């Protein structure tokens, strides 16, 4: 008799659970969707007895595939900028990226299933292993920490304030512990169902209370200089058309020169690669473009903008995605500082496998030579006469603890980005949420400028004081909010996260090594049950 694969609901349920978990993130904000991680725990607990590791990997991979597809579908918009040439690549890019990231979660499930965990120790191991996997996702191959589970709590809310202590990875661990406790209460045969529920409720109340107090007691120090954040609403489809160059420059200069309702802004911020040309070309002496930019600013005003720059070298010309600090003088500009982007986007700004990028057409998505070169490690920029700031260009705002302050804190964060690549999708909204966590972690306010939204001034607690939504043209004039007291995360980075992880693993190992408790399954509070032997004619459970 031929053995037939068993048809079960593990795979479809895993997909639905991953979909629900992804919908917890902005702009959807369906926080009950986080219980998808509880469902994943139960699915792994019930993985096939015949092939437990394969079943666990498959279910976690399907969960991750759904989660990352919903979280990252917006990258397809970048391929629609030139739809005739690149539109066909969009589904392959989304599926490949989502499936690749889901491999990490599949491997995490294999590690956990190898431990054969049940009970409280098993739930702890699940949360810790998946949280460590998320940390690895933010670091392997330069990292892509987009939508870690902890970022489902909207930045600026009470629960998000925990990131000021343990960072986004610590908040992810907290989130996974909550969902694992709830799953433990729903596990078949578990005796003390109310204990994990009460523990989860108490932990959530404690963190919510901490965040509420932190927000309520936020200092109201003296306001800083007025910042003008420009959003010119330039779609990516228009940006590289030579016929629109004059109009694009005109939008930026018109918004820059617009009269202020209050004090004249000390700082004016333009977005990443605001003008589609090398900065030294359009701000060269005796050019009409330089004259137009100069006319839009008042003497003494500081312009902070993202722009491409070229650095000729004997072997080749190097290109950088940079942030410039320029001060308007009576006769022109003083260049006060330049920051070259350090954390580049693989296959978007540089090409790890150059020949592959050429063959697939990905190189054409970058409009300068052979891509960008990386600058030195990120650092606080300290221009003369300007409040020192931590620069973050686009993708860099995803990474916690990426800016070195050399022992002296910055006064604010400047984040310039080009989210126009991704249209009016969920991507720019999620990017704002993720970037706002850098304000919470560091205790620094953030000024964020993008060409099409979402631009915002964010206080040191992750709250947007004012926003310019997607597809809007305009500017924000607001005083720079005060700095919060130095946060534990700013001082210690991920150290607290790793201490907690170590404590959890030591607890798990202690349970495993206890006399008479050969593994976590035996150490649980499960009733003894008679398990029917597997049917030898059935296999392939998903």
TIBAKOL-675883 format. One record per residue (C-alpha): y, z, x; residue in three letters. Coordinates in Angstrom, 2 decimals. Example, Ala and Ser with C-alpha at 12.3 -4.5 7.8 and 13.67 -1.06 7.14 Angstrom:
SITE        yy        zz        xx   code
SITE     -4.50      7.80     12.30    ALA
SITE     -1.06      7.14     13.67    SER
This chain:
SITE        yy        zz        xx   code
SITE      0.00      0.00      0.00    UNK
SITE      3.45     -0.96      1.32    UNK
SITE      5.87      1.96      1.70    UNK
SITE      9.08      1.36     -0.24    UNK
SITE     12.45      2.95      0.55    UNK
SITE     13.42      5.78     -1.73    UNK
SITE     16.55      5.11     -3.76    UNK
SITE     18.71      8.20     -3.94    UNK
SITE     22.37      8.94     -4.54    UNK
SITE     23.21     10.38     -1.14    UNK
SITE     24.97      7.24      0.10    UNK
SITE     27.11      6.53     -3.00    UNK
SITE     28.00     10.21     -3.34    UNK
SITE     29.06     10.31      0.30    UNK
SITE     31.35      7.31     -0.26    UNK
SITE     32.91      8.92     -3.34    UNK
SITE     33.38     12.24     -1.52    UNK
SITE     35.10     10.49      1.40    UNK
SITE     37.35      8.64     -1.03    UNK
SITE     38.32     11.91     -2.74    UNK
SITE     39.07     13.60      0.59    UNK
SITE     41.34     10.72      1.66    UNK
SITE     43.27     10.96     -1.62    UNK
SITE     44.32     14.50     -0.67    UNK
SITE     46.82     12.99      1.80    UNK
SITE     50.28     11.69      0.88    UNK
SITE     51.39      9.80     -1.08    UNK
SITE     48.51     10.71     -3.41    UNK
SITE     48.53     14.46     -2.81    UNK
SITE     45.29     15.11     -4.73    UNK
SITE     44.47     18.38     -2.95    UNK
SITE     41.25     19.03     -4.92    UNK
SITE     40.00     15.95     -3.09    UNK
SITE     39.51     18.20     -0.05    UNK
SITE     36.40     19.45     -1.83    UNK
SITE     34.93     16.14     -0.69    UNK
SITE     34.21     17.97      2.57    UNK
SITE     32.28     20.57      0.55    UNK
SITE     30.23     17.76     -0.95    UNK
SITE     29.59     16.36      2.54    UNK
SITE     28.28     19.75      3.66    UNK
SITE     25.87     19.87      0.72    UNK
SITE     24.75     16.30      1.37    UNK
SITE     23.98     17.12      5.00    UNK
SITE     22.19     20.28      3.94    UNK
SITE     19.93     18.18      1.72    UNK
SITE     19.44     15.31      4.13    UNK
SITE     16.01     13.73      4.17    UNK
SITE     13.15     15.93      5.40    UNK
SITE     11.42     12.85      6.81    UNK
SITE     14.34     11.62      8.93    UNK
SITE     16.93     14.43      8.89    UNK
SITE     19.06     13.18     11.77    UNK
SITE     19.20      9.60     10.55    UNK
SITE     19.96     10.70      7.02    UNK
SITE     22.70     13.08      8.20    UNK
SITE     24.30     10.40     10.37    UNK
SITE     24.20      7.82      7.57    UNK
SITE     25.75     10.11      4.98    UNK
SITE     28.52     11.35      7.28    UNK
SITE     29.23      7.80      8.44    UNK
SITE     29.57      6.57      4.85    UNK
SITE     31.84      9.52      4.08    UNK
SITE     34.00      8.67      7.10    UNK
SITE     34.00      4.97      6.27    UNK
SITE     35.52      5.65      2.85    UNK
SITE     37.92      8.27      4.23    UNK
SITE     39.29      6.09      7.01    UNK
SITE     39.38      2.92      4.91    UNK
SITE     41.66      4.63      2.38    UNK
SITE     43.67      6.29      5.15    UNK
SITE     44.14      3.13      7.25    UNK
SITE     44.01      0.16      4.86    UNK
SITE     47.75     -0.35      5.38    UNK
SITE     47.17     -1.75      8.89    UNK
SITE     46.18     -4.97      7.10    UNK
SITE     49.88     -5.49      6.34    UNK
SITE     50.57     -6.16     10.04    UNK
SITE     48.34     -9.21      9.83    UNK
SITE     50.26    -10.47      6.77    UNK
SITE     53.49    -10.86      8.74    UNK
SITE     52.08    -14.23      9.82    UNK
SITE     49.48    -14.63      7.09    UNK
SITE     48.58    -18.22      7.94    UNK
SITE     47.61    -17.34     11.49    UNK
SITE     46.30    -13.79     11.13    UNK
SITE     45.65    -13.04      7.46    UNK
SITE     41.92    -13.67      7.78    UNK
SITE     41.66    -10.94     10.44    UNK
SITE     42.92     -8.15      8.15    UNK
SITE     39.63     -7.12      6.46    UNK
SITE     37.78     -7.20      9.78    UNK
SITE     40.43     -5.03     11.43    UNK
SITE     40.35     -2.41      8.66    UNK
SITE     36.55     -2.36      8.42    UNK
SITE     36.11     -2.28     12.20    UNK
SITE     38.59      0.54     12.73    UNK
SITE     37.35      2.64      9.81    UNK
SITE     33.71      2.10     10.74    UNK
SITE     34.38      2.89     14.39    UNK
SITE     36.16      6.16     13.65    UNK
SITE     33.44      7.11     11.17    UNK
SITE     30.92      6.97     14.02    UNK
SITE     32.43     10.17     15.39    UNK
SITE     31.81     11.97     12.10    UNK
SITE     28.28     10.59     12.00    UNK
SITE     27.61     11.98     15.47    UNK
SITE     29.12     15.33     14.44    UNK
SITE     26.67     15.46     11.53    UNK
SITE     23.77     14.80     13.90    UNK
SITE     24.89     17.67     16.14    UNK
SITE     25.18     20.01     13.17    UNK
SITE     21.86     18.92     11.66    UNK
SITE     20.17     19.48     15.02    UNK
SITE     21.22     23.11     14.76    UNK
SITE     19.55     23.09     11.32    UNK
SITE     22.25     25.30      9.89    UNK
SITE     22.35     27.15      6.60    UNK
SITE     24.10     30.28      5.47    UNK
SITE     27.42     31.58      6.74    UNK
SITE     26.69     30.73     10.37    UNK
SITE     25.73     27.19      9.36    UNK
SITE     28.96     26.76      7.40    UNK
SITE     30.94     28.04     10.38    UNK
SITE     29.15     25.64     12.68    UNK
SITE     29.88     22.71     10.36    UNK
SITE     33.62     23.49     10.28    UNK
SITE     33.83     24.08     14.03    UNK
SITE     31.86     20.96     15.02    UNK
SITE     33.90     18.69     12.75    UNK
SITE     37.19     20.26     13.91    UNK
SITE     36.24     19.66     17.56    UNK
SITE     35.34     16.09     16.62    UNK
SITE     38.82     15.65     15.17    UNK
SITE     40.34     16.95     18.40    UNK
SITE     38.25     14.38     20.28    UNK
SITE     39.41     11.65     17.89    UNK
SITE     42.95     12.47     18.94    UNK
SITE     42.12     12.08     22.64    UNK
SITE     39.28      9.59     23.24    UNK
SITE     40.47      6.11     24.29    UNK
SITE     44.11      7.34     24.04    UNK
SITE     43.34      8.77     20.59    UNK
SITE     44.16      7.97     16.97    UNK
SITE     44.79     11.29     15.16    UNK
SITE     45.80      9.65     11.88    UNK
SITE     45.28     11.87      8.81    UNK
SITE     43.28     14.76     10.25    UNK
SITE     42.06     16.89      7.31    UNK
SITE     44.68     19.56      7.99    UNK
SITE     47.52     17.07      7.40    UNK
SITE     46.56     16.87      3.72    UNK
SITE     48.82     19.91      3.23    UNK
SITE     52.24     18.29      2.86    UNK
SITE     54.47     19.06      5.84    UNK
SITE     57.18     21.55      4.94    UNK
SITE     55.04     23.46      2.45    UNK
SITE     53.84     27.03      2.88    UNK
SITE     50.31     26.24      4.12    UNK
SITE     51.60     23.69      6.64    UNK
SITE     53.45     26.48      8.48    UNK
SITE     50.15     27.61      9.99    UNK
SITE     50.59     24.66     12.37    UNK
SITE     53.40     26.61     14.05    UNK
SITE     50.68     28.95     15.34    UNK
SITE     47.56     26.82     15.81    UNK
SITE     48.81     23.23     15.58    UNK
SITE     47.42     20.48     13.40    UNK
SITE     43.91     20.83     14.83    UNK
SITE     43.90     24.54     14.04    UNK
SITE     45.09     23.76     10.51    UNK
SITE     42.26     21.22     10.29    UNK
SITE     39.78     23.94     11.30    UNK
SITE     41.22     26.27      8.64    UNK
SITE     40.90     23.53      6.00    UNK
SITE     37.29     22.82      6.94    UNK
SITE     36.41     26.52      6.91    UNK
SITE     37.78     26.79      3.35    UNK
SITE     35.78     23.82      2.11    UNK
SITE     32.64     24.98      3.94    UNK
SITE     32.84     28.41      2.29    UNK
SITE     33.12     26.78     -1.12    UNK
SITE     30.13     24.58     -0.30    UNK
SITE     28.18     27.64      0.81    UNK
SITE     28.77     29.23     -2.60    UNK
SITE     27.33     26.10     -4.24    UNK
SITE     24.32     25.87     -1.92    UNK
SITE     20.95     26.11     -3.71    UNK
SITE     19.33     29.52     -3.37    UNK
SITE     22.29     31.28     -1.75    UNK
SITE     22.34     34.85     -3.06    UNK
SITE     25.92     36.01     -2.59    UNK
SITE     27.83     33.21     -4.28    UNK
SITE     31.05     35.12     -4.92    UNK
SITE     31.49     36.34     -1.36    UNK
SITE     32.39     32.98      0.23    UNK
SITE     34.60     32.08     -2.74    UNK
SITE     36.51     35.35     -2.44    UNK
SITE     36.75     34.92      1.34    UNK
SITE     38.18     31.41      0.93    UNK
SITE     40.65     32.59     -1.70    UNK
SITE     41.75     35.50      0.49    UNK
SITE     42.19     33.27      3.54    UNK
SITE     44.22     30.73      1.57    UNK
SITE     46.39     33.47      0.06    UNK
SITE     46.99     34.99      3.50    UNK
SITE     48.03     31.66      5.03    UNK
SITE     50.15     30.77      2.00    UNK
SITE     51.86     34.16      2.23    UNK
SITE     52.55     33.73      5.94    UNK
SITE     54.07     30.30      5.33    UNK
SITE     56.15     31.46      2.39    UNK
SITE     57.61     34.33      4.42    UNK
SITE     58.30     32.00      7.35    UNK
SITE     60.18     29.57      5.10    UNK
SITE     62.06     32.34      3.28    UNK
SITE     63.21     33.94      6.52    UNK
SITE     64.18     30.70      8.27    UNK
SITE     67.40     31.30     10.24    UNK
SITE     70.59     29.75      8.96    UNK
SITE     72.34     29.36     12.27    UNK
SITE     75.48     27.33     12.89    UNK
SITE     75.10     23.66     12.13    UNK
SITE     74.93     21.29     15.06    UNK
SITE     76.74     17.97     15.52    UNK
SITE     76.61     15.45     12.69    UNK
SITE     73.89     12.83     13.10    UNK
SITE     73.99      9.40     11.45    UNK
SITE     70.52      7.90     10.90    UNK
SITE     70.61      4.15     10.22    UNK
SITE     68.10      2.31      8.04    UNK
SITE     69.00     -1.39      7.98    UNK
SITE     66.06     -2.49      5.77    UNK
SITE     64.98     -5.42      7.94    UNK
SITE     61.50     -6.70      6.91    UNK
SITE     59.19     -7.58      9.76    UNK
SITE     58.80    -11.11      8.40    UNK
SITE     62.52    -11.70      9.06    UNK
SITE     62.88     -9.83     12.31    UNK
SITE     61.67    -12.48     14.73    UNK
SITE     63.36    -15.40     13.03    UNK
SITE     66.20    -16.61     15.27    UNK
SITE     68.17    -17.66     12.19    UNK
SITE     68.44    -14.04     11.01    UNK
SITE     69.52    -12.49     14.33    UNK
SITE     73.22    -12.41     13.46    UNK
SITE     72.52    -10.91     10.03    UNK
SITE     70.28     -8.18     11.47    UNK
SITE     72.85     -7.18     14.07    UNK
SITE     75.49     -7.24     11.35    UNK
SITE     73.56     -4.81      9.18    UNK
SITE     73.28     -2.27     11.98    UNK
SITE     76.90     -2.54     13.04    UNK
SITE     78.20     -2.44      9.44    UNK
SITE     76.25      0.74      8.67    UNK
SITE     77.31      2.25     12.00    UNK
SITE     81.00      1.57     11.33    UNK
SITE     80.94      2.78      7.69    UNK
SITE     83.43      5.61      7.12    UNK
SITE     82.00      9.13      7.01    UNK
SITE     82.53     11.42      4.03    UNK
SITE     82.89     14.37      6.40    UNK
SITE     83.14     14.84     10.17    UNK
SITE     82.65     11.75     12.30    UNK
SITE     79.01     11.59     13.47    UNK
SITE     78.56     12.52     17.12    UNK
SITE     75.22     10.66     17.33    UNK
SITE     74.18      7.38     15.72    UNK
SITE     70.47      6.53     15.72    UNK
SITE     68.98      3.05     15.33    UNK
SITE     65.27      2.40     14.88    UNK
SITE     62.62      1.25     17.33    UNK
SITE     63.34     -2.29     18.64    UNK
SITE     66.23     -2.40     16.19    UNK
SITE     67.54     -5.72     17.50    UNK
SITE     64.94     -8.44     18.25    UNK
SITE     66.09     -9.08     21.82    UNK
SITE     66.12     -7.37     25.20    UNK
SITE     68.86     -4.76     25.29    UNK
SITE     70.33     -6.04     28.54    UNK
SITE     70.70     -9.47     26.96    UNK
SITE     72.61     -8.56     23.81    UNK
SITE     74.69     -5.81     25.45    UNK
SITE     75.58     -7.87     28.51    UNK
SITE     79.27     -8.04     29.45    UNK
SITE     81.39    -10.65     27.69    UNK
SITE     78.85    -11.39     24.94    UNK
SITE     79.82    -11.47     21.27    UNK
SITE     76.91     -9.16     20.49    UNK
SITE     78.14     -6.47     22.89    UNK
SITE     81.62     -6.76     21.43    UNK
SITE     80.29     -6.33     17.89    UNK
SITE     78.27     -3.23     18.79    UNK
SITE     81.24     -1.73     20.65    UNK
SITE     83.53     -2.37     17.68    UNK
SITE     81.20     -0.49     15.35    UNK
SITE     81.42      2.72     17.38    UNK
SITE     84.28      5.05     18.13    UNK
SITE     85.01      6.05     21.73    UNK
SITE     82.96      9.13     22.55    UNK
SITE     80.24      8.42     20.01    UNK
SITE     76.65      8.32     21.33    UNK
SITE     74.28      5.58     20.24    UNK
SITE     70.55      6.32     20.52    UNK
SITE     68.42      3.27     19.84    UNK
SITE     65.03      1.77     20.45    UNK
SITE     64.99     -1.51     22.38    UNK
SITE     62.81     -3.60     24.65    UNK
SITE     63.72     -3.85     28.30    UNK
SITE     62.54     -5.98     31.20    UNK
SITE     62.07     -4.81     34.77    UNK
SITE     61.60     -7.75     37.17    UNK
SITE     59.16     -7.02     39.99    UNK
SITE     57.80     -9.15     42.84    UNK
SITE     54.39     -9.57     41.21    UNK
SITE     55.53     -9.95     37.58    UNK
SITE     58.16     -8.89     35.11    UNK
SITE     57.28     -5.62     33.43    UNK
SITE     58.29     -4.96     29.84    UNK
SITE     58.88     -1.56     28.28    UNK
SITE     59.32     -0.29     24.74    UNK
SITE     62.22      2.04     25.40    UNK
SITE     64.73      4.43     23.94    UNK
SITE     68.30      4.22     25.26    UNK
SITE     71.15      6.69     25.10    UNK
SITE     74.54      4.94     25.30    UNK
SITE     78.02      6.42     25.03    UNK
SITE     80.89      4.32     23.78    UNK
SITE     83.81      4.32     26.20    UNK
SITE     87.20      2.70     25.94    UNK
SITE     85.99     -0.37     27.77    UNK
SITE     82.27     -0.56     26.95    UNK
SITE     79.20      1.63     27.30    UNK
SITE     77.91      4.29     29.67    UNK
SITE     74.12      4.27     29.90    UNK
SITE     73.26      7.96     29.90    UNK
SITE     69.45      7.89     29.78    UNK
SITE     66.43      5.66     29.29    UNK
SITE     62.99      6.75     28.12    UNK
SITE     60.07      4.31     28.40    UNK
SITE     57.31      4.81     25.87    UNK
SITE     54.31      6.47     27.49    UNK
SITE     51.68      6.49     24.73    UNK
SITE     51.14      2.84     23.86    UNK
SITE     49.15      1.46     20.92    UNK
SITE     45.88     -0.16     22.05    UNK
SITE     45.70     -3.83     21.03    UNK
SITE     49.22     -3.58     19.64    UNK
SITE     51.35     -2.86     22.71    UNK
SITE     48.82     -3.25     25.48    UNK
SITE     45.42     -4.86     25.75    UNK
SITE     42.50     -2.83     27.13    UNK
SITE     40.36     -5.99     27.03    UNK
SITE     42.89     -8.72     27.64    UNK
SITE     40.54    -11.68     27.18    UNK
SITE     39.28    -10.33     23.85    UNK
SITE     42.82     -9.76     22.62    UNK
SITE     43.71    -13.34     23.55    UNK
SITE     40.67    -14.77     21.79    UNK
SITE     41.23    -12.83     18.54    UNK
SITE     44.95    -13.54     18.38    UNK
SITE     45.93     -9.88     18.61    UNK
SITE     48.23    -10.61     21.53    UNK
SITE     50.46    -12.65     19.25    UNK
SITE     51.30     -9.51     17.27    UNK
SITE     53.40     -8.40     20.26    UNK
SITE     56.36    -10.65     20.96    UNK
SITE     56.92     -9.91     24.64    UNK
SITE     54.88    -11.50     27.43    UNK
SITE     51.54     -9.87     28.05    UNK
SITE     52.36     -6.63     26.26    UNK
SITE     54.16     -3.50     27.37    UNK
SITE     53.73     -1.31     30.40    UNK
SITE     53.49      2.45     29.91    UNK
SITE     56.27      4.65     31.15    UNK
SITE     55.77      8.02     32.87    UNK
SITE     54.52     11.01     30.86    UNK
SITE     56.80     12.06     28.02    UNK
SITE     59.56     14.49     28.86    UNK
SITE     62.66     16.02     27.34    UNK
SITE     65.71     13.77     27.78    UNK
SITE     68.85     15.61     28.92    UNK
SITE     71.82     13.23     28.88    UNK
SITE     75.23     14.54     29.92    UNK
SITE     77.15     15.78     26.90    UNK
SITE     74.21     15.28     24.49    UNK
SITE     71.99     18.00     23.07    UNK
SITE     68.65     17.65     24.95    UNK
SITE     65.98     16.05     22.81    UNK
SITE     62.29     15.21     22.81    UNK
SITE     61.88     11.42     22.41    UNK
SITE     59.06     10.02     20.31    UNK
SITE     58.70      6.28     19.82    UNK
SITE     56.61      5.38     16.76    UNK
SITE     52.93      6.08     17.55    UNK
SITE     53.84      8.98     19.85    UNK
SITE     54.80     11.14     16.87    UNK
SITE     51.10     11.42     15.95    UNK
SITE     50.28     13.51     19.00    UNK
SITE     50.90     17.28     19.08    UNK
SITE     52.01     18.85     22.32    UNK
SITE     52.84     15.50     23.92    UNK
SITE     56.33     16.35     25.22    UNK
SITE     56.85     18.36     28.38    UNK
SITE     60.01     20.48     28.25    UNK
SITE     59.87     21.52     31.93    UNK
SITE     60.36     25.15     30.96    UNK
SITE     63.49     24.56     28.84    UNK
SITE     63.30     23.82     25.14    UNK
SITE     64.88     20.78     23.60    UNK
SITE     67.36     21.15     20.76    UNK
SITE     65.83     18.45     18.55    UNK
SITE     63.41     15.56     18.33    UNK
SITE     64.45     11.91     18.09    UNK
SITE     61.75      9.76     16.51    UNK
SITE     62.42      6.03     16.30    UNK
SITE     59.75      3.87     14.70    UNK
SITE     59.11      0.38     13.37    UNK
SITE     57.13      0.98     10.19    UNK
SITE     58.32     -2.38      8.86    UNK
SITE     55.01     -3.77     10.14    UNK
SITE     53.27     -1.98      7.29    UNK
SITE     55.48     -2.90      4.34    UNK
SITE     55.73     -0.73      1.25    UNK
SITE     52.28      0.80      1.65    UNK
SITE     51.04      4.36      2.08    UNK
SITE     51.25      4.01      5.87    UNK
SITE     54.97      4.77      6.36    UNK
SITE     54.79      7.71      3.94    UNK
SITE     51.84      9.21      5.80    UNK
SITE     53.57      8.53      9.12    UNK
SITE     56.54     10.61      7.95    UNK
SITE     54.22     13.47      6.98    UNK
SITE     52.39     13.37     10.32    UNK
SITE     55.62     13.17     12.33    UNK
SITE     57.04     16.15     10.40    UNK
SITE     54.20     18.29     11.76    UNK
SITE     55.68     17.88     15.24    UNK
SITE     58.79     19.68     13.93    UNK
SITE     56.66     22.55     12.60    UNK
SITE     54.65     22.86     15.81    UNK
SITE     57.67     22.89     18.10    UNK
SITE     60.19     24.63     15.84    UNK
SITE     62.63     21.74     16.42    UNK
SITE     64.49     19.62     13.87    UNK
SITE     63.80     15.89     13.89    UNK
SITE     65.96     12.83     13.30    UNK
SITE     63.78      9.87     12.31    UNK
SITE     64.96      6.27     12.03    UNK
SITE     62.88      3.30     10.86    UNK
SITE     64.06     -0.18      9.80    UNK
SITE     62.55     -0.14      6.28    UNK
SITE     61.71      3.52      5.62    UNK
SITE     60.98      6.29      5.53    UNK
SITE     63.95      7.55      7.58    UNK
SITE     64.79     11.24      7.34    UNK
SITE     66.44     14.29      8.82    UNK
SITE     63.77     17.00      9.03    UNK
SITE     64.41     20.67      9.71    UNK
SITE     62.47     22.83     12.16    UNK
SITE     59.99     23.75      9.40    UNK
SITE     58.96     20.21      8.52    UNK
SITE     61.12     19.92      5.40    UNK
SITE     62.96     16.65      4.81    UNK
SITE     66.60     17.53      4.15    UNK
SITE     67.36     13.95      3.13    UNK
SITE     65.37     10.73      3.09    UNK
SITE     65.94      7.01      2.79    UNK
SITE     62.90      5.66      0.95    UNK
SITE     61.02      2.44      1.56    UNK
SITE     62.97     -0.77      1.06    UNK
SITE     66.40      0.90      1.01    UNK
SITE     69.42      0.11      3.17    UNK
SITE     71.81      2.88      4.11    UNK
SITE     72.46      5.83      6.37    UNK
SITE     72.13      9.60      6.41    UNK
SITE     75.00     11.76      7.66    UNK
SITE     74.01     15.40      8.13    UNK
SITE     74.61     18.16     10.67    UNK
SITE     71.69     18.78     13.00    UNK
SITE     69.73     21.78     11.61    UNK
SITE     69.27     24.88     13.77    UNK
SITE     66.28     25.41     16.04    UNK
SITE     63.61     27.85     14.86    UNK
SITE     62.41     30.70     17.10    UNK
SITE     59.91     29.50     19.66    UNK
SITE     56.54     28.99     18.00    UNK
SITE     53.21     30.24     19.35    UNK
SITE     51.98     26.64     19.35    UNK
SITE     54.93     25.50     21.46    UNK
SITE     54.13     28.22     23.97    UNK
SITE     50.34     28.02     24.08    UNK
SITE     49.47     24.57     22.73    UNK
SITE     45.85     24.17     21.64    UNK
SITE     44.73     27.32     23.49    UNK
SITE     44.58     29.41     20.29    UNK
SITE     42.56     26.69     18.58    UNK
SITE     40.00     26.68     21.40    UNK
SITE     39.78     30.48     21.47    UNK
SITE     38.92     30.48     17.75    UNK
SITE     36.41     27.65     18.24    UNK
SITE     34.75     29.57     21.09    UNK
SITE     34.53     32.73     18.97    UNK
SITE     32.91     30.77     16.14    UNK
SITE     30.35     29.18     18.44    UNK
SITE     29.53     32.54     20.03    UNK
SITE     28.93     33.92     16.53    UNK
SITE     26.61     31.02     15.72    UNK
SITE     24.70     31.43     18.99    UNK
SITE     24.35     35.16     18.38    UNK
SITE     22.77     34.48     15.00    UNK
SITE     20.40     31.92     16.48    UNK
SITE     19.27     34.27     19.25    UNK
SITE     18.80     37.31     17.01    UNK
SITE     15.22     38.67     17.10    UNK
SITE     13.09     37.13     14.40    UNK
SITE     15.72     34.50     13.57    UNK
SITE     14.53     31.42     15.34    UNK
SITE     17.26     29.21     13.84    UNK
SITE     20.17     29.27     11.48    UNK
SITE     18.01     28.42      8.51    UNK
SITE     16.01     31.61      8.97    UNK
SITE     19.21     33.57      9.49    UNK
SITE     20.67     32.63      6.14    UNK
SITE     20.63     34.49      2.86    UNK
SITE     18.37     31.95      1.20    UNK
SITE     15.47     32.90     -1.01    UNK
SITE     12.05     31.78      0.06    UNK
SITE     11.09     28.62     -1.69    UNK
SITE      7.98     26.53     -1.74    UNK
SITE      8.80     23.06     -0.54    UNK
SITE      6.48     20.27     -1.57    UNK
SITE      5.28     18.16      1.34    UNK
SITE      6.96     14.77      1.61    UNK
SITE      5.28     11.83     -0.05    UNK
SITE      3.92      9.74      2.83    UNK
SITE      4.41      6.55      0.84    UNK
SITE      8.16      7.03      0.57    UNK
SITE     10.66      6.78      3.38    UNK
SITE     14.16      5.63      4.25    UNK
SITE     16.10      8.27      2.28    UNK
SITE     19.84      7.71      2.62    UNK
